[in-house]
Amino acid sequence: MKRPLARTFGRGRRLAILANVLAMVGLAVAAAVIGIWLTGFTDLRRRFDLTQAETYTLRLDTTRLLESLDEDVEIITIFDRLTWHWDVDQVRPKAMEYVVDLLQEYRVRARGRISVENLDPRVDFDRVRDLFTQHGLSQANVVIVRSGKSRRILGLETDLAEFDFGSATPVFQPTRLLAYTAEEAISSALFEVTQAAQPVIYVLTGHGELSLSDASEMGGSYIGSTLTRDNFDVRPLSLISERKVPEDAGALVLLGPQTAFLDEEIVALDDHLQGGGKMLVAVDPLGDRSLDPLYERLGVRLERNILCHDQKGTLRGASATEMWIGPARLGGTPGTFGGHEITNTLAEDGVTFVVIRSAGIAPVDEAIPWFTSLLSSHPDTFGDIPDGQTKAGNYQQDPRLESAGQRCLGAALEPGGAYAGARLVFMPSVPWVTNRMLYNFPGNDTFLRRSAAWLVGKKRSIQLPPRRPRAIVADLRPGEEDAIFWYTAACLPAGALLLASLVWFLRRR
């Protein structure tokens, strides 16, 4: 006769077990609530960066800057995560995600001094439109850093990350992310907007120059918005009425004058440069000549013609006066960048600069040490001499009068003698800085910004090395991809079910 199974637990023990389970569940819920509540205290937030390169750890210079902040700073990101079809690895969205994540570290370490707002132009349309209008922006994928009246606007491609954009043709080359440079750019922007004064840049007017108020394609309204992105204070200046350059001028900008300068104006410019002044000069090759003697005293001689090229030897579809400087392109041989603080980054990053209707320039004396070429045309360029009536040539080389050869399309000047201490960026073209060119070609935008920074001696306040992304990519054959799919979708669940059934069967016995 079988003996009846004895009860394992009595009523009291079962109630004790129930109470214990309920207590454990209650404690777990309480711990979760406390954990969630504590996340609201940003000072208690800590990140454990397990990456080998410490990609998400702020450098010591940055943490010291954040601890010393005594001004409130607002940081706004405007990122559009749609990308090109050949960006198969979605590297631009990855870079955006990294910047957004890094900014949270800034916000936490600043202990309430920094606020971060992340906007999507497709969702927050009205807010983004207002910011575009307020800051003179034309494209998304920027970070706005502002404090009071000071601001810096950082571009994803020009400031926050380094990319190799690849190509869709003739051979498919996907976009690659080379490095993160966001920490240096953001920390330097924080330093500028909270501690550094705004350099004042005066744009000369009164001689038919390119107008800062002209918003057309060939106008100059983007010049002001481009320079204010780097925390410059841009103002117009008429030497006809002022007769002298203001003492607070960080630099002057001259944009293709068409009528002659008065003697008093020339004296004012000469005095400014002899006093160590700074100046960005964009000259129309067929425009006013009254400043040519001043240019020659500074060490530069300007050709009075329009540089052209043979259509067969340059970029496909380009006009006869259009010059491309940068990496080799399909259909022709471009010009090259010179070795200088302004252009080194352009050459290293593979950026393209485009210039239209340019002349050539050369040093007055080949032996002068202060003339540094920034841009050079391709070797087949020739100077097309215009006729006296239409001020336009025939875009065809006349070997008897028009010689072919590589020309200098821009130079940085640091004269000696009476002009010691002065700095100039001399460009024998005006259209390169029009709205259409600054909007469509990031190389032109960056060149303008770097030129202004070099003129006023404005360097990044915090120097930090870039973060190199580390990634291991496995190229799998279709059969291997199918095997991984079936292993994860079928084998693993089936194995777990089999193991659970075995445990149930053994415990049942």
C-alpha positions as CSV (number, residue, x, y, z in Angstrom):
1,M,0.0,0.0,0.0
2,K,1.4,3.4,-1.0
3,R,2.0,5.9,1.7
4,P,0.4,9.3,1.0
5,L,2.8,12.1,0.1
6,A,3.4,14.4,3.0
7,R,2.8,18.0,2.6
8,T,6.0,19.8,1.9
9,F,4.9,23.2,3.4
10,G,2.4,24.1,5.9
11,R,0.0,27.1,5.7
12,G,2.2,29.3,7.8
13,R,5.3,28.6,5.7
14,R,3.4,29.3,2.5
15,L,2.3,32.7,3.8
16,A,5.8,33.5,4.9
17,I,7.1,32.7,1.4
18,L,4.4,34.8,-0.2
19,A,5.3,37.7,2.2
20,N,8.9,37.3,1.3
21,V,8.2,37.4,-2.5
22,L,6.0,40.5,-2.1
23,A,8.7,42.2,0.0
24,M,11.4,41.4,-2.6
25,V,9.1,42.7,-5.4
26,G,8.4,45.8,-3.4
27,L,12.0,46.4,-2.8
28,A,12.8,46.0,-6.5
29,V,10.1,48.5,-7.5
30,A,11.3,50.9,-4.8
31,A,14.9,50.6,-6.1
32,A,13.8,51.2,-9.6
33,V,11.8,54.3,-8.6
34,I,14.8,55.7,-6.6
35,G,17.1,55.0,-9.5
36,I,14.8,56.8,-11.9
37,W,14.4,59.7,-9.4
38,L,18.2,60.0,-9.0
39,T,18.7,60.3,-12.8
40,G,17.1,63.8,-12.5
41,F,20.2,64.9,-10.5
42,T,22.7,65.4,-13.3
43,D,25.6,66.0,-10.9
44,L,25.3,62.3,-9.9
45,R,25.5,61.0,-13.5
46,R,28.7,59.2,-14.3
47,R,29.7,57.4,-17.5
48,F,32.1,54.4,-17.7
49,D,33.9,54.7,-21.0
50,L,35.1,51.2,-22.0
51,T,36.3,52.2,-25.4
52,Q,40.0,51.7,-26.0
53,A,40.5,55.2,-27.3
54,E,38.3,56.8,-24.5
55,T,36.1,58.2,-27.3
56,Y,33.4,59.4,-24.9
57,T,35.7,60.8,-22.2
58,L,36.2,64.6,-22.1
59,R,39.8,65.8,-22.0
60,L,41.2,67.6,-19.0
61,D,41.3,70.9,-20.8
62,T,37.6,70.6,-21.5
63,T,36.6,69.7,-18.0
64,R,38.7,72.6,-16.6
65,L,36.9,75.0,-19.0
66,L,33.5,73.7,-18.0
67,E,34.3,74.0,-14.3
68,S,35.4,77.6,-14.8
69,L,32.3,78.8,-16.8
70,D,30.7,81.9,-15.3
71,E,28.3,82.6,-18.2
72,D,25.2,80.6,-19.3
73,V,25.6,79.0,-22.7
74,E,22.9,77.6,-25.0
75,I,23.8,74.9,-27.5
76,I,21.4,73.9,-30.2
77,T,21.9,71.1,-32.7
78,I,20.1,71.1,-36.1
79,F,20.7,67.7,-37.7
80,D,19.0,66.2,-40.7
81,R,19.8,62.4,-40.6
82,L,18.8,61.8,-44.2
83,T,21.9,61.1,-46.2
84,W,23.2,60.2,-49.7
85,H,22.5,56.8,-51.2
86,W,26.2,55.9,-51.3
87,D,26.6,56.5,-47.6
88,V,25.9,52.8,-47.0
89,D,27.4,52.8,-43.5
90,Q,25.4,55.8,-42.4
91,V,28.5,57.6,-41.2
92,R,27.0,61.1,-41.1
93,P,24.2,60.0,-38.8
94,K,26.8,58.2,-36.7
95,A,28.7,61.4,-36.4
96,M,25.6,63.3,-35.5
97,E,24.7,60.8,-32.8
98,Y,28.2,61.1,-31.4
99,V,28.0,64.9,-31.2
100,V,24.6,64.8,-29.5
101,D,25.9,62.2,-27.0
102,L,29.0,64.2,-26.3
103,L,27.0,67.3,-25.7
104,Q,25.2,65.5,-22.8
105,E,28.6,65.1,-21.2
106,Y,29.2,68.9,-21.6
107,R,25.8,69.6,-20.1
108,V,26.4,67.4,-17.0
109,R,29.9,68.6,-16.4
110,A,28.9,72.3,-16.7
111,R,26.6,71.9,-13.6
112,G,23.7,73.9,-15.0
113,R,25.7,76.5,-17.1
114,I,25.0,74.7,-20.4
115,S,21.6,73.9,-21.9
116,V,21.3,71.6,-24.9
117,E,18.5,71.5,-27.4
118,N,18.4,68.9,-30.2
119,L,16.2,69.9,-33.2
120,D,15.1,67.9,-36.3
121,P,14.4,70.2,-39.2
122,R,11.7,67.9,-40.4
123,V,9.9,67.8,-37.1
124,D,10.7,71.2,-35.5
125,F,10.2,73.1,-38.7
126,D,9.0,76.5,-37.3
127,R,11.8,76.6,-34.6
128,V,14.5,75.7,-37.2
129,R,13.2,78.3,-39.6
130,D,13.4,81.0,-37.0
131,L,16.9,80.0,-36.1
132,F,17.9,80.0,-39.8
133,T,16.5,83.6,-40.2
134,Q,18.1,84.8,-36.9
135,H,21.6,83.4,-37.7
136,G,21.6,83.7,-41.4
137,L,21.8,79.9,-42.0
138,S,21.0,78.2,-45.2
139,Q,21.7,74.5,-44.4
140,A,21.1,72.1,-41.6
141,N,23.7,69.9,-39.9
142,V,25.1,72.6,-37.6
143,V,25.6,73.2,-33.9
144,I,24.9,76.7,-32.6
145,V,26.8,77.8,-29.5
146,R,25.7,81.1,-28.1
147,S,26.0,83.2,-25.0
148,G,24.6,86.7,-24.8
149,K,25.4,88.4,-28.1
150,S,28.3,86.1,-28.9
151,R,27.8,83.0,-31.0
152,R,29.7,80.4,-33.0
153,I,28.1,78.1,-35.5
154,L,29.9,74.8,-36.2
155,G,29.3,72.7,-39.3
156,L,29.2,68.9,-39.1
157,E,31.5,68.5,-42.1
158,T,33.8,71.5,-41.6
159,D,34.2,71.5,-37.8
160,L,32.8,68.4,-36.0
161,A,34.0,65.5,-38.0
162,E,36.3,64.5,-40.9
163,F,34.8,62.5,-43.8
164,D,35.9,60.9,-47.0
165,F,32.8,61.4,-49.0
166,G,33.6,58.8,-51.6
167,S,31.7,58.9,-54.9
168,A,28.9,57.3,-56.8
169,T,30.7,57.2,-60.1
170,P,32.7,56.0,-61.9
171,V,33.6,53.4,-59.3
172,F,31.4,53.2,-56.2
173,Q,33.2,54.4,-53.1
174,P,31.2,54.7,-49.9
175,T,31.5,57.6,-47.5
176,R,33.9,57.0,-44.6
177,L,34.2,58.6,-41.2
178,L,37.9,59.5,-40.6
179,A,37.8,61.2,-37.3
180,Y,35.7,63.0,-34.7
181,T,36.9,66.6,-34.1
182,A,33.8,67.7,-32.1
183,E,35.4,68.2,-28.7
184,E,38.1,70.6,-30.0
185,A,35.5,72.6,-32.0
186,I,32.9,72.7,-29.2
187,S,35.3,73.6,-26.4
188,S,37.0,76.3,-28.5
189,A,33.5,77.7,-29.3
190,L,32.6,77.7,-25.6
191,F,35.8,79.6,-24.8
192,E,35.1,82.2,-27.6
193,V,31.5,83.0,-26.7
194,T,32.1,83.2,-22.9
195,Q,35.5,84.8,-22.6
196,A,36.9,86.3,-25.9
197,A,35.8,89.7,-27.3
198,Q,34.2,89.8,-30.8
199,P,36.7,91.0,-33.4
200,V,35.3,93.7,-35.6
201,I,35.5,93.4,-39.4
202,Y,34.7,96.4,-41.5
203,V,33.5,95.9,-45.1
204,L,34.4,98.9,-47.3
205,T,31.6,100.6,-49.3
206,G,31.0,103.5,-51.6
207,H,32.8,102.3,-54.8
208,G,30.4,99.8,-56.4
209,E,31.7,96.9,-54.3
210,L,29.8,93.7,-53.7
211,S,26.9,94.5,-51.4
212,L,26.3,92.8,-48.1
213,S,22.6,93.7,-48.4
214,D,22.3,91.9,-51.8
215,A,20.6,88.5,-51.2
216,S,20.6,87.5,-54.9
217,E,22.8,84.7,-56.2
218,M,25.6,87.1,-57.2
219,G,25.1,89.3,-54.1
220,G,27.2,89.3,-50.9
221,S,24.8,88.8,-48.0
222,Y,26.2,85.4,-47.1
223,I,29.6,87.1,-46.4
224,G,28.2,88.7,-43.2
225,S,26.4,85.6,-42.1
226,T,29.4,83.4,-42.8
227,L,31.7,85.6,-40.7
228,T,29.3,86.1,-37.8
229,R,29.1,82.3,-37.5
230,D,32.7,82.6,-36.2
231,N,31.8,85.3,-33.7
232,F,33.0,88.2,-35.8
233,D,31.2,91.6,-35.7
234,V,30.7,92.6,-39.3
235,R,30.0,96.3,-40.1
236,P,30.0,98.5,-43.2
237,L,32.5,101.3,-43.5
238,S,32.6,104.3,-45.9
239,L,36.0,105.9,-46.0
240,I,34.5,108.7,-48.0
241,S,32.7,109.9,-44.9
242,E,34.9,108.6,-42.1
243,R,38.3,109.5,-43.7
244,K,40.0,107.0,-41.5
245,V,39.9,103.4,-40.4
246,P,38.3,102.9,-36.9
247,E,40.8,101.9,-34.2
248,D,38.8,98.9,-33.2
249,A,39.1,97.4,-36.7
250,G,40.3,93.8,-36.5
251,A,40.4,93.6,-40.3
252,L,39.1,95.4,-43.5
253,V,37.4,93.6,-46.4
254,L,37.4,95.1,-49.9
255,L,35.1,93.4,-52.4
256,G,35.8,94.4,-56.0
257,P,35.6,98.2,-56.2
258,Q,34.5,99.6,-59.6
259,T,35.1,103.3,-59.1
260,A,38.3,105.1,-58.1
261,F,39.2,105.8,-54.5
262,L,39.9,109.4,-53.4
263,D,43.4,110.4,-52.4
264,E,42.2,110.8,-48.7
265,E,40.8,107.2,-48.8
266,I,44.0,105.8,-50.2
267,V,46.0,107.6,-47.5
268,A,43.6,106.2,-44.8
269,L,44.2,102.6,-46.1
270,D,47.9,103.2,-46.3
271,D,48.1,104.5,-42.8
272,H,46.0,101.5,-41.6
273,L,48.4,99.0,-43.2
274,Q,51.5,100.8,-42.0
275,G,50.1,100.6,-38.5
276,G,50.0,96.8,-38.8
277,G,46.4,96.6,-40.2
278,K,44.8,93.5,-41.7
279,M,42.9,93.3,-44.9
280,L,41.1,90.9,-47.2
281,V,41.2,92.1,-50.8
282,A,39.1,90.7,-53.6
283,V,39.8,92.6,-56.8
284,D,37.8,92.6,-60.0
285,P,40.5,92.1,-62.8
286,L,38.7,94.6,-65.0
287,G,37.6,97.0,-62.2
288,D,39.1,100.0,-60.6
289,R,42.9,100.5,-60.8
290,S,43.4,103.4,-58.3
291,L,44.8,101.1,-55.6
292,D,47.3,99.3,-57.9
293,P,50.3,101.4,-56.6
294,L,49.4,100.5,-53.1
295,Y,49.2,96.8,-54.0
296,E,52.7,97.0,-55.6
297,R,54.1,98.7,-52.5
298,L,52.7,95.7,-50.6
299,G,54.6,93.4,-52.9
300,V,51.9,92.1,-55.3
301,R,51.3,92.7,-59.0
302,L,48.0,92.0,-60.6
303,E,47.4,90.9,-64.2
304,R,44.6,92.9,-65.9
305,N,43.0,90.0,-67.8
306,I,40.7,87.1,-67.3
307,L,42.2,83.7,-66.8
308,C,40.8,81.0,-69.1
309,H,41.4,77.4,-70.0
310,D,41.0,75.0,-72.8
311,Q,37.7,73.2,-72.3
312,K,39.4,69.9,-73.3
313,G,41.8,70.1,-70.4
314,T,39.7,70.9,-67.5
315,L,36.5,69.8,-65.7
316,R,33.6,68.5,-67.7
317,G,31.0,71.2,-68.2
318,A,32.9,74.0,-66.6
319,S,32.9,77.5,-68.1
320,A,36.0,78.9,-69.7
321,T,36.8,81.1,-66.7
322,E,35.9,78.6,-64.0
323,M,38.9,77.2,-62.0
324,W,38.7,74.3,-59.6
325,I,41.4,73.8,-56.9
326,G,41.6,70.7,-54.8
327,P,41.6,66.9,-55.4
328,A,41.6,65.4,-58.9
329,R,38.2,65.4,-60.5
330,L,36.6,63.5,-63.3
331,G,37.2,65.2,-66.7
332,G,40.2,67.4,-66.0
333,T,43.2,68.5,-63.9
334,P,42.4,71.0,-61.1
335,G,44.7,73.5,-59.5
336,T,46.4,73.1,-56.2
337,F,46.5,74.6,-52.7
338,G,49.6,76.2,-51.4
339,G,51.2,75.5,-48.0
340,H,49.8,77.9,-45.5
341,E,47.8,78.0,-42.3
342,I,44.7,79.0,-44.3
343,T,44.8,76.2,-46.9
344,N,46.6,73.3,-45.1
345,T,43.3,72.0,-43.7
346,L,41.6,72.3,-47.2
347,A,44.3,70.3,-48.8
348,E,44.3,67.6,-46.1
349,D,40.5,67.3,-46.1
350,G,40.2,67.0,-49.8
351,V,38.0,70.2,-50.1
352,T,37.3,71.8,-53.4
353,F,37.6,75.6,-53.9
354,V,36.0,77.2,-57.0
355,V,36.9,80.5,-58.5
356,I,35.4,82.3,-61.5
357,R,36.6,85.3,-63.5
358,S,40.0,85.5,-61.8
359,A,43.2,87.2,-62.9
360,G,46.7,86.0,-62.0
361,I,48.9,87.6,-59.4
362,A,52.7,87.5,-58.8
363,P,55.2,89.0,-56.3
364,V,56.7,92.3,-57.5
365,D,60.1,90.7,-56.7
366,E,60.6,87.0,-56.7
367,A,63.0,87.3,-53.8
368,I,60.5,88.9,-51.4
369,P,59.8,86.5,-48.5
370,W,56.4,87.6,-47.5
371,F,54.4,86.4,-50.5
372,T,52.8,82.9,-50.0
373,S,50.7,81.4,-52.8
374,L,47.4,80.0,-51.5
375,L,45.9,78.8,-54.8
376,S,47.4,77.9,-58.1
377,S,45.6,77.2,-61.4
378,H,46.2,74.1,-63.5
379,P,49.2,74.4,-65.9
380,D,47.2,75.1,-69.1
381,T,45.7,78.4,-67.9
382,F,46.2,81.5,-70.1
383,G,45.4,85.2,-69.6
384,D,42.6,86.3,-72.0
385,I,43.2,89.9,-72.8
386,P,39.9,91.8,-73.1
387,D,39.2,94.3,-75.9
388,G,38.8,97.9,-75.1
389,Q,35.1,98.2,-75.9
390,T,33.3,95.2,-74.3
391,K,35.8,94.4,-71.5
392,A,35.5,90.8,-72.6
393,G,37.8,88.5,-74.5
394,N,37.0,85.7,-76.9
395,Y,38.1,82.9,-74.4
396,Q,40.5,81.7,-77.1
397,Q,44.3,81.9,-76.6
398,D,46.2,84.2,-79.0
399,P,49.8,82.8,-78.7
400,R,51.2,86.1,-79.9
401,L,49.8,88.0,-76.9
402,E,48.4,85.6,-74.4
403,S,50.8,83.2,-72.7
404,A,49.8,79.9,-71.0
405,G,51.0,78.6,-67.7
406,Q,50.2,78.1,-64.1
407,R,49.0,81.2,-62.3
408,C,48.7,82.2,-58.7
409,L,45.0,82.8,-57.9
410,G,45.4,84.0,-54.3
411,A,48.2,84.9,-51.8
412,A,48.8,85.6,-48.2
413,L,51.0,88.6,-47.6
414,E,53.0,89.6,-44.5
415,P,55.0,92.6,-45.7
416,G,58.1,94.0,-44.2
417,G,59.6,97.5,-44.1
418,A,57.1,100.3,-43.6
419,Y,54.2,97.7,-43.6
420,A,55.8,95.4,-41.0
421,G,53.0,93.7,-38.9
422,A,50.4,94.0,-41.6
423,R,48.6,91.0,-43.0
424,L,46.7,90.6,-46.3
425,V,44.8,87.9,-48.2
426,F,44.8,89.0,-51.8
427,M,42.3,87.4,-54.2
428,P,42.2,88.6,-57.9
429,S,38.5,87.6,-58.2
430,V,35.2,88.6,-56.7
431,P,32.6,85.9,-57.7
432,W,34.3,83.3,-55.5
433,V,32.7,85.0,-52.4
434,T,29.2,85.6,-53.8
435,N,26.1,83.9,-52.3
436,R,26.0,81.2,-54.9
437,M,29.6,80.1,-54.4
438,L,29.5,80.3,-50.6
439,Y,26.3,78.3,-50.5
440,N,27.2,75.6,-53.0
441,F,30.9,75.1,-52.3
442,P,32.0,74.4,-48.7
443,G,35.6,75.0,-49.7
444,N,34.8,78.6,-50.5
445,D,33.0,79.1,-47.2
446,T,35.8,77.5,-45.2
447,F,38.5,79.5,-47.1
448,L,36.7,82.8,-46.2
449,R,36.4,81.8,-42.6
450,R,40.0,80.7,-42.3
451,S,41.2,83.8,-44.0
452,A,39.4,86.0,-41.6
453,A,40.7,84.0,-38.6
454,W,44.3,84.2,-39.9
455,L,44.1,88.0,-40.5
456,V,43.0,88.8,-36.9
457,G,45.3,86.1,-35.4
458,K,42.4,84.1,-34.2
459,K,43.3,80.5,-33.4
460,R,41.5,77.7,-31.7
461,S,41.7,78.4,-28.0
462,I,41.9,74.7,-27.1
463,Q,43.9,72.3,-29.1
464,L,42.8,68.7,-28.8
465,P,43.7,65.7,-30.9
466,P,40.9,64.1,-33.1
467,R,39.2,60.9,-32.0
468,R,39.8,58.1,-34.5
469,P,36.8,55.8,-34.8
470,R,37.6,52.2,-34.5
471,A,35.4,49.7,-36.4
472,I,35.8,46.0,-37.4
473,V,33.9,45.2,-40.6
474,A,33.2,41.6,-41.6
475,D,32.4,41.0,-45.3
476,L,30.0,38.0,-45.3
477,R,29.0,35.9,-48.3
478,P,25.2,35.4,-48.9
479,G,25.5,31.8,-47.6
480,E,27.1,32.9,-44.4
481,E,24.5,35.6,-43.9
482,D,21.7,33.0,-44.3
483,A,23.4,30.7,-41.8
484,I,23.7,33.4,-39.2
485,F,20.0,34.3,-39.8
486,W,18.8,30.7,-39.2
487,Y,21.1,30.2,-36.3
488,T,19.7,33.2,-34.5
489,A,16.1,33.0,-35.6
490,A,15.6,29.2,-35.3
491,C,18.5,27.3,-33.6
492,L,18.8,29.5,-30.6
493,P,15.1,29.6,-29.7
494,A,14.7,25.8,-30.4
495,G,17.7,25.1,-28.2
496,A,16.3,27.2,-25.4
497,L,12.9,25.4,-25.7
498,L,14.6,22.0,-25.6
499,L,16.7,22.9,-22.6
500,A,13.6,24.1,-20.8
501,S,11.7,20.9,-21.6
502,L,14.5,18.8,-20.3
503,V,14.6,20.7,-17.0
504,W,10.8,20.4,-16.6
505,F,10.9,16.7,-17.3
506,L,13.7,16.0,-14.8
507,R,12.1,18.1,-12.0
508,R,8.8,16.4,-12.7
509,R,10.3,13.0,-11.9
